[in-house]
Amino acid sequence: MTGTRTSRTFALALLSGLALAGAASAEDKVFATVDGQPITQADVAALTPALGAQLAQLPEDARLAAVVDRIVDMRLIAQAAAKAGLDQSPTYKSRMEQVRTQLLVSEFVKAKVEAEVSDAMVKARYDKDAAAYVPPEEMRARHILVKTEDEAKAILADLAKGGDFAKIAEEKSQDPGSAKAGGDLGFFAAGEMVPEFEKAAADLKPGEFTKVPVKTQFGFHIIKLEEKRKQPIPPLDQVKDQVRQAVVGDLFTEKLAELKKAAKVQIDEAAIKANSAAPKSDAPKAPAPAAPAK
């Protein structure tokens, strides 16, 4: 792989892999060595996610060798850079401090936040949110979609004579997504359908269908309302991951507030304001730390 995009990807992979070198543990497989330094299974596992898009283009049995080759290249370049004294430059030291800080933030989140979140905390947060939740109303409707108003009026005439709505939808509706299901659209909440359709459905009682064609950008509809209900609250097992992340976010915010309270932080607002319009640096930015959103 060649070209500017590949070069940039390699550079990013190099930055993410600077800390890969290290002694192999007794259980860690060694795939190669560079001047005596092992390239281990742990090294491969650490770099593989950064190369995901490139590895996906390779046969599965060639991916491990490709990662090992990339690590060899990275080690050689890193060694050459260190030999040239590039690791002593102010820019390098500043960026390494940023990387160190970001890694420590990630480790803090894992060890001091995520590890402290228990199933009981998740259940308590779910129960609290569920108790305060006001479920919106949703509707389940069927429709028959045709191109012209005359076609719609003819179908309404058939329905008035006792025609089966679902059967007519299967035969004549031009909505491929619902026709095979007898025009059934399932449940939908406010804002999920175009306004004309939604208003016409909301004006119906369960079992009723529209007596005039409803025109939308898609054509002409005959709509039948099947039922209205309050949107059910999903069970905990369906939303457990999202609830856990919310608990992690809250706990992270609490711990950060404690750290700020215990520290002496001084922010020069005047300096920030004076430099807020400064030109942006062309230097590549390091990735943001994996901290939960506040």
C-alpha positions in Angstrom: 0.0 0.0 0.0 1.4 3.4 -1.0 0.4 7.0 -1.1 -0.3 9.9 1.3 -3.2 8.2 3.0 -1.1 5.1 3.8 1.8 7.3 5.0 -0.6 9.1 7.4 -2.1 5.9 8.6 1.4 4.4 9.2 2.3 7.6 11.2 -0.7 7.3 13.4 -0.1 3.6 14.0 3.5 4.5 14.8 2.4 7.0 17.4 -0.1 4.6 18.9 2.6 1.9 19.1 5.5 3.7 20.6 4.9 2.0 23.9 4.7 -1.5 22.5 8.3 -2.6 23.1 8.8 -4.5 26.3 9.9 -7.8 27.8 7.7 -10.8 27.0 6.0 -12.5 29.9 6.5 -16.3 30.4 3.1 -17.0 28.8 3.4 -14.5 25.9 4.2 -15.8 22.5 7.1 -14.2 20.7 6.6 -13.8 17.0 9.8 -11.9 16.1 12.7 -9.9 17.6 14.3 -6.6 16.6 17.8 -6.3 17.9 16.9 -8.7 20.7 13.7 -7.0 21.7 10.7 -9.4 21.4 7.5 -8.7 19.4 4.9 -10.6 21.4 1.3 -11.6 21.2 0.4 -8.7 23.5 2.2 -6.3 21.2 0.2 -7.6 18.3 -3.1 -7.4 20.2 -2.3 -3.8 21.2 -1.7 -2.6 17.6 -4.3 -4.7 15.7 -7.3 -2.3 16.4 -5.4 0.6 14.9 -4.9 -1.4 11.7 -8.4 -2.7 11.5 -9.4 -1.1 8.1 -6.2 -2.2 6.4 -6.3 -5.7 7.9 -9.8 -6.2 6.6 -8.5 -6.0 3.1 -6.2 -9.0 3.7 -7.0 -12.7 3.9 -7.4 -13.8 7.5 -4.4 -16.0 7.4 -2.2 -13.1 6.3 -3.2 -10.6 9.0 -0.9 -11.7 11.8 2.1 -11.5 9.6 1.1 -8.1 8.4 0.8 -6.8 12.0 4.2 -8.3 12.9 5.7 -6.7 9.8 4.2 -3.3 10.8 5.6 -3.6 14.3 9.1 -4.4 13.0 8.9 -1.3 10.8 7.8 0.8 13.7 10.5 -0.5 16.0 13.2 0.2 13.4 12.0 3.7 12.8 11.6 4.4 16.5 15.2 3.2 17.1 16.5 5.3 14.3 14.7 8.4 15.6 16.1 7.8 19.1 19.6 7.3 17.8 19.2 10.7 16.0 18.2 12.3 19.3 14.7 13.1 18.2 13.4 11.9 21.5 15.1 14.8 23.2 13.3 17.5 21.2 10.9 19.7 23.1 8.1 18.8 20.7 8.6 15.1 21.2 8.7 15.5 25.0 5.6 17.6 25.0 3.7 15.1 22.9 4.9 12.2 24.9 3.6 13.9 28.0 0.2 14.3 26.3 0.2 10.6 25.5 1.2 9.7 29.0 -1.6 11.9 30.4 -4.2 10.4 28.1 -3.2 6.9 29.0 -3.3 7.7 32.7 -6.8 9.1 32.2 -7.9 5.9 30.5 -6.4 3.8 33.2 -8.0 5.9 35.9 -11.4 5.5 34.2 -10.9 1.7 34.0 -9.5 1.2 37.5 -11.2 3.9 39.6 -14.5 4.4 37.8 -15.7 1.5 35.6 -14.4 -1.1 38.1 -16.4 0.5 40.9 -19.7 0.3 39.0 -21.7 -2.7 40.3 -24.8 -4.4 39.0 -26.6 -3.0 42.0 -25.7 0.5 41.0 -26.9 -0.1 37.4 -30.2 -1.6 38.7 -30.7 1.4 41.0 -30.1 3.9 38.2 -32.5 1.9 35.9 -35.2 1.9 38.6 -34.8 5.6 39.2 -35.0 6.5 35.5 -37.9 4.1 34.9 -39.9 5.6 37.8 -39.4 9.1 36.4 -40.0 8.2 32.8 -43.2 9.4 31.1 -43.6 7.1 28.1 -44.8 8.8 24.9 -47.9 7.5 23.1 -47.3 5.5 20.0 -49.5 4.1 17.3 -49.7 1.0 15.2 -51.2 1.5 11.7 -51.5 -0.1 8.3 -51.6 1.8 5.1 -52.1 1.3 1.4 -50.0 3.5 -0.8 -50.8 4.3 -4.5 -49.7 6.8 -7.0 -53.0 8.6 -7.8 -56.0 10.0 -6.0 -58.3 8.0 -8.3 -56.6 4.7 -7.3 -57.0 5.6 -3.7 -60.7 6.5 -4.1 -61.3 3.2 -5.8 -59.7 1.3 -2.9 -61.8 3.3 -0.4 -64.9 2.2 -2.3 -63.8 -1.4 -2.0 -63.2 -1.0 1.7 -66.6 0.6 2.2 -68.1 -2.5 0.7 -66.4 -4.7 3.3 -63.1 -5.3 1.5 -60.2 -6.7 3.6 -57.7 -4.0 4.3 -54.7 -6.3 4.7 -55.5 -8.3 1.6 -56.0 -5.2 -0.5 -52.7 -3.8 0.8 -50.9 -7.0 -0.2 -52.3 -6.7 -3.7 -52.2 -3.0 -4.4 -49.9 -1.1 -2.1 -46.8 0.3 -3.7 -44.9 0.4 -0.4 -42.6 -2.7 -0.7 -41.6 -2.4 2.9 -45.1 -3.0 4.3 -47.2 -4.5 1.5 -46.2 -8.1 2.2 -47.3 -7.6 5.8 -50.7 -6.4 4.8 -49.6 -2.8 5.0 -48.6 -3.1 8.7 -46.1 -0.4 9.7 -45.7 -1.5 13.3 -45.6 1.0 16.1 -44.3 4.5 15.6 -44.1 7.5 17.8 -44.5 11.2 17.2 -42.1 12.5 14.6 -41.3 9.2 13.0 -43.8 9.7 10.1 -44.3 12.6 7.7 -46.6 15.2 9.3 -49.6 14.6 7.0 -49.6 10.8 7.6 -49.1 11.2 11.4 -51.9 13.7 11.8 -54.3 11.5 9.8 -53.5 8.5 11.9 -53.7 10.3 15.2 -57.3 11.5 14.3 -58.5 7.9 13.9 -59.8 5.6 16.6 -58.5 2.0 16.7 -60.2 0.0 13.9 -61.0 3.0 11.8 -59.5 3.9 8.4 -59.3 7.3 6.6 -62.3 8.1 4.5 -60.4 10.3 2.1 -57.0 9.8 0.5 -54.1 11.3 2.5 -51.6 12.9 0.2 -47.9 13.0 1.1 -44.6 13.3 -0.8 -44.8 9.5 -1.4 -48.2 9.4 -3.0 -51.8 8.8 -1.7 -52.4 6.7 1.4 -55.4 5.0 3.0 -54.5 4.6 6.6 -56.0 2.2 9.2 -55.2 2.6 12.9 -54.8 -0.7 14.6 -54.1 0.5 18.2 -52.7 3.2 20.4 -50.6 2.6 23.5 -48.0 4.1 25.8 -44.5 3.2 24.6 -43.4 0.3 26.9 -40.3 0.8 29.0 -37.5 -1.6 27.8 -36.4 -4.2 30.3 -33.1 -3.8 32.0 -31.4 -6.5 30.1 -32.0 -4.7 26.8 -30.6 -1.4 28.0 -28.1 -2.5 30.6 -25.0 -1.4 28.7 -26.5 2.1 28.1 -27.5 2.4 31.8 -24.0 1.3 32.9 -22.4 4.0 30.8 -24.7 6.5 32.4 -23.6 5.4 35.8 -20.0 5.5 34.7 -20.5 9.0 33.5 -22.0 10.1 36.7 -19.3 8.5 38.8 -16.6 10.0 36.6 -18.1 13.4 37.1 -18.3 13.0 40.8 -14.7 11.9 41.1 -13.5 14.7 38.8 -15.3 17.2 41.0 -13.6 15.8 44.1 -10.2 16.1 42.4 -10.9 19.7 41.4 -12.0 20.5 44.9 -8.9 19.0 46.4 -6.5 20.7 43.9 -5.4 24.3 43.5 -6.3 25.1 39.9 -5.7 28.6 38.5 -7.0 29.5 35.1 -5.8 32.7 33.4 -9.0 33.8 31.7 -7.4 36.9 30.3 -4.7 34.9 28.6 -7.2 32.5 27.2 -9.3 35.3 25.8 -6.3 37.1 24.3 -5.2 33.9 22.5 -8.6 32.5 21.6 -8.3 33.8 18.0 -4.7 32.5 17.6 -4.0 30.6 14.3 -4.4 26.8 14.7 -1.3 24.7 14.8 -0.5 22.4 11.8 0.8 19.7 14.1 -1.3 16.6 14.2 -3.5 16.2 17.3 -3.2 13.3 19.7 -6.4 11.2 20.1 -8.7 12.2 22.9 -8.7 10.1 26.1 -11.3 7.4 26.4 -13.2 9.2 29.2 -16.9 8.9 29.5 -19.0 11.9 28.5 -20.3 14.2 31.2 
